Amino acid sequence: MVEGIIYLMLTVVDGLIKIGKTDNYERRMKELEKNGYRNVPGLKREFAIELEDYDEKETLLQTIFSKSKLGDTELFSIDIDIAKQLLSAFDGKIIYPKENKNDIFLKATDAVEEKELKKALDINRHHFKEIDFTSSLTGKKYHGQTGEDGTLVIIDIATGQEIPNNSKPSKKAIIGQAIKDLGGETDNSDTLYQRYRKLTKLVLK
């Protein structure tokens, strides 16, 4: 069986990596780090593993990541931790970095899961436009914005204090009256977020 090395390299372009194969890792790394690849400079070695039948395994990788491949190059628009996770699952000898193969696999797996969780949280985050408004229910002026956790934050402009969720009158009631003050209508079934979006449209129109 023919043995060879499959490697992963980062590029200066975020999310763009190079997947390649070689039988002389150090020489290939020096060439790429010095000269770049296909007009992409700043290549940086990230992972390498020596495998049996490395031609077949590289073809497998090319197939798996075919939708992320840039033309006829060895550049792929994928998360490098996903590629590292897959490669470190193969039976082979780690060439770079000088770490335990199982540790590399677990780190890559944790990184992938963390990014997937962040992506899921980002999808579920609400994004509220910042507006200032007055509500005759309290006679106060407020500022609305998106909080760090993606929830709606209403601030009493006079005091600079955030209105708590258990406030009396409630944030929903305050916003509801602000909508009516501007000639809008509310429905008892409206959620707090729905009312804020109605108010935003009235304030910004």
C-alpha positions in Angstrom: 0.0 0.0 0.0 1.3 3.5 -0.9 1.7 5.8 2.1 1.6 9.6 1.8 0.5 12.7 3.7 -2.7 14.6 3.4 -2.5 18.1 4.9 -4.7 21.1 5.7 -3.7 24.7 5.5 -5.3 27.9 6.5 -5.3 30.9 4.1 -5.6 34.6 4.6 -9.2 34.4 3.5 -11.5 33.5 6.4 -13.2 30.1 5.8 -11.0 29.2 2.8 -8.7 26.3 3.3 -6.3 24.2 1.2 -6.5 20.4 1.2 -3.5 18.6 -0.5 -1.3 15.6 -0.5 2.5 15.1 -0.6 5.2 12.6 0.0 7.5 15.3 1.4 5.6 17.4 4.0 8.3 19.9 5.1 9.4 20.7 1.5 5.8 21.2 0.4 5.0 23.4 3.4 8.0 25.6 2.8 7.0 26.0 -0.9 3.4 27.0 -0.1 4.2 29.2 2.9 6.8 31.1 0.7 4.9 31.3 -2.6 1.3 30.8 -1.8 -1.1 28.9 -3.9 -3.2 30.0 -7.0 -2.6 33.7 -6.1 -3.7 33.0 -2.5 -0.9 34.2 -0.1 -0.4 33.6 3.6 -0.9 29.9 3.7 -0.3 28.4 7.2 0.1 24.8 8.1 -2.7 23.5 10.3 -2.8 19.7 10.2 -1.2 16.7 8.5 -1.6 13.0 8.7 0.3 10.1 7.1 -2.1 7.5 5.6 -2.1 4.3 3.6 -3.8 4.7 0.2 -3.7 8.4 0.6 -4.6 9.0 -3.0 -7.9 7.2 -2.5 -8.6 9.1 0.8 -7.8 12.4 -0.8 -10.3 11.6 -3.6 -12.8 10.7 -0.9 -12.3 14.1 0.7 -12.6 15.9 -2.6 -16.0 14.1 -3.2 -17.3 14.8 0.3 -16.4 18.5 0.0 -17.1 18.8 -3.7 -19.8 21.5 -3.3 -17.4 23.6 -1.4 -14.5 23.3 -3.8 -13.4 26.4 -5.8 -13.1 25.4 -9.4 -10.2 23.1 -10.3 -8.1 24.2 -7.3 -7.3 22.5 -4.0 -9.1 25.3 -2.2 -12.3 24.7 -0.2 -14.8 27.0 1.4 -15.3 24.9 4.5 -14.7 25.0 8.3 -11.2 23.6 8.8 -12.3 21.9 12.0 -14.8 19.7 10.0 -12.0 18.6 7.7 -9.7 18.1 10.7 -12.3 16.0 12.4 -12.8 13.8 9.4 -9.1 13.3 8.7 -8.2 12.6 12.4 -10.8 9.8 12.4 -8.7 7.9 9.8 -6.2 5.3 10.9 -2.8 7.0 10.4 0.1 8.8 11.9 -0.1 12.5 12.9 2.7 14.6 11.2 1.5 18.0 12.4 0.8 19.2 15.0 2.8 17.0 17.4 -0.2 16.1 19.4 -2.2 12.9 20.3 -4.5 12.0 17.4 -7.4 11.3 19.7 -6.9 14.7 21.4 -6.9 16.4 18.0 -10.1 14.6 17.0 -11.9 15.6 20.3 -10.8 19.2 20.0 -12.0 19.5 16.4 -15.3 17.8 17.4 -15.8 20.2 20.3 -15.0 23.2 18.0 -17.5 22.0 15.4 -20.2 21.5 18.0 -19.6 24.9 19.6 -19.9 26.6 16.2 -23.1 24.7 15.4 -24.5 25.8 18.7 -23.6 29.4 18.1 -25.1 29.2 14.7 -28.3 27.9 16.1 -28.4 30.6 18.8 -27.8 33.3 16.1 -30.6 32.0 14.0 -33.0 32.2 17.0 -31.8 35.6 18.1 -34.1 38.5 17.6 -32.9 41.7 16.1 -34.7 44.9 17.1 -34.2 48.3 15.6 -33.2 51.0 18.1 -35.9 53.6 18.6 -36.8 56.3 21.1 -40.5 56.6 22.1 -42.8 58.1 24.7 -45.7 56.4 26.4 -48.6 58.4 27.9 -49.2 55.5 30.2 -46.2 56.6 32.3 -45.4 60.0 30.7 -41.8 58.8 30.2 -39.5 58.5 27.3 -37.8 55.2 26.5 -35.1 53.7 24.3 -35.6 50.2 22.8 -32.7 48.0 21.5 -31.5 44.4 21.2 -29.8 43.0 24.3 -26.6 40.9 24.2 -28.7 37.7 24.5 -31.0 38.7 21.6 -33.9 39.8 23.8 -35.7 43.1 23.7 -34.3 45.8 26.1 -36.4 48.8 27.1 -34.5 51.6 28.9 -35.9 54.5 30.8 -34.0 57.4 29.2 -34.3 59.7 32.3 -32.7 57.2 34.6 -30.7 55.0 32.2 -32.2 52.0 33.9 -33.6 48.9 32.0 -37.3 48.2 32.6 -37.4 44.7 34.2 -39.7 42.0 32.8 -41.9 42.1 36.0 -42.4 45.9 35.9 -45.7 47.5 36.6 -47.0 48.7 34.2 -45.5 46.0 32.0 -43.2 46.6 29.0 -46.0 45.2 26.9 -48.5 47.7 28.3 -46.1 50.6 28.0 -45.4 49.8 24.3 -49.1 49.2 23.7 -50.0 52.7 24.9 -47.1 54.2 22.8 -48.6 52.5 19.7 -52.0 54.1 20.5 -50.4 57.5 21.2 -49.1 57.3 17.6 -52.5 56.4 16.1 -51.8 52.7 15.9 -53.9 49.7 17.0 -53.1 46.8 19.3 -54.5 43.4 19.8 -54.7 41.5 23.1 -53.1 38.5 21.4 -50.0 40.5 20.4 -46.8 39.4 22.0 -44.3 41.9 23.4 -42.1 41.5 20.3 -45.0 41.9 17.9 -46.0 45.2 19.7 -42.4 46.5 19.5 -42.2 45.8 15.8 -45.6 47.6 15.3 -44.2 50.6 17.3 -41.0 50.6 15.4 -42.9 50.9 12.1 -44.9 53.8 13.5 -41.8 55.6 14.9 -39.8 55.2 11.7 -42.4 55.9 9.1 
